[in-house]
């Protein structure tokens, strides 16, 4: 009798999918009919099967680790999309399981072991990926249409606004504090009194948390207060662009105005001027010192009898004494001089020469790994080619498979032109010197 395990998954974004209980029941019925002995059930709830999100599935990852124990030779799932919605991941998983002598069976899509069955399995993988990609595209279309109308597109409204029937309306109480915050910034005043008043009156942010300096910074940078509707269909990959949103949908006067543009622009200039662009007070270790309690230490200035003194103090005020900045800088300089002594520099040079001498071996290892990745991508490409060669696929699926093949082909070309990295980090040369 074969020992088998069951894997089930339920996505939070799908309301009509079979529940985990139903999936497990179907797999148990299949096991009884085929004479399998179920030794364990793995189940992940409310986790997507799209792309790299499989890494966040705790039970799925445990299943993969348990494959090395030799306690089972069959994995039962209800349908192939319970494992993943990505063709490449299915191909990789199948290859890894075959190496371990483990068979993956989708009980509702059991096509057997013939050559035709292989085509049908791959077709199911492709259709799963096509479905989720098409769903994402359709969702983005809907979000875009909503955004072009200047309507609320989900999430929390900014502090100062409420949402009624998808339209932004001013929350007068919150809006008054928004104006106070901008006025304080315009007059270069602090926000301590405003934060204290908000706390005393029990006024919180939209997420129900107290408003602190971080939230005030976000308020001062939010262009929506000038009436501009801004919505990004996709998050920018460049961190600097996530605030400016160069590719976002922008509609002027789509929201009721709380702050006029002139005041908003003036506040932006003031905030940009106040950005920290270098060392504080010209001291070597400014911004790099931490207290023994783990909190960052801030700088302070004290003037006595015509002299100016600079100190560091614990930002959490844990009781640790203040310390002169000059003492910290002197200690840092001494440490660097000791670290870069003539003897240590000679050791570093020797380690780098020895590491450089082993470059041929390192490049050979790199090329081996690179070739393995190319072979893996090529296998995925060949599998998709077999699907196209079957001649039984609908035109829209053929188009999607063709797009996927082009993507894989580009990845292969990129891998083929990849150069070995120059790694001179401390850990690598030190390995050669030990």
Secondary structure as GFF3:
##gff-version 3
##sequence-region A 1 434
A	DSSP	beta_strand	3	10	.	.	.	ID=ss1
A	DSSP	alpha_helix	20	34	.	.	.	ID=ss2
A	DSSP	beta_strand	37	45	.	.	.	ID=ss3
A	DSSP	three_ten_helix	51	56	.	.	.	ID=ss4
A	DSSP	alpha_helix	58	66	.	.	.	ID=ss5
A	DSSP	three_ten_helix	67	69	.	.	.	ID=ss6
A	DSSP	beta_strand	74	77	.	.	.	ID=ss7
A	DSSP	three_ten_helix	80	82	.	.	.	ID=ss8
A	DSSP	alpha_helix	87	99	.	.	.	ID=ss9
A	DSSP	beta_strand	103	106	.	.	.	ID=ss10
A	DSSP	three_ten_helix	107	109	.	.	.	ID=ss11
A	DSSP	alpha_helix	115	148	.	.	.	ID=ss12
A	DSSP	beta_strand	161	164	.	.	.	ID=ss13
A	DSSP	beta_strand	167	170	.	.	.	ID=ss14
A	DSSP	alpha_helix	172	186	.	.	.	ID=ss15
A	DSSP	alpha_helix	192	200	.	.	.	ID=ss16
A	DSSP	alpha_helix	213	221	.	.	.	ID=ss17
A	DSSP	three_ten_helix	223	226	.	.	.	ID=ss18
A	DSSP	beta_strand	229	231	.	.	.	ID=ss19
A	DSSP	alpha_helix	241	244	.	.	.	ID=ss20
A	DSSP	beta_strand	249	251	.	.	.	ID=ss21
A	DSSP	alpha_helix	261	273	.	.	.	ID=ss22
A	DSSP	three_ten_helix	280	282	.	.	.	ID=ss23
A	DSSP	beta_strand	297	304	.	.	.	ID=ss24
A	DSSP	beta_strand	307	314	.	.	.	ID=ss25
A	DSSP	beta_strand	323	324	.	.	.	ID=ss26
A	DSSP	alpha_helix	325	339	.	.	.	ID=ss27
A	DSSP	alpha_helix	342	357	.	.	.	ID=ss28
A	DSSP	alpha_helix	359	389	.	.	.	ID=ss29
A	DSSP	alpha_helix	395	416	.	.	.	ID=ss30
A	DSSP	alpha_helix	426	433	.	.	.	ID=ss31
###
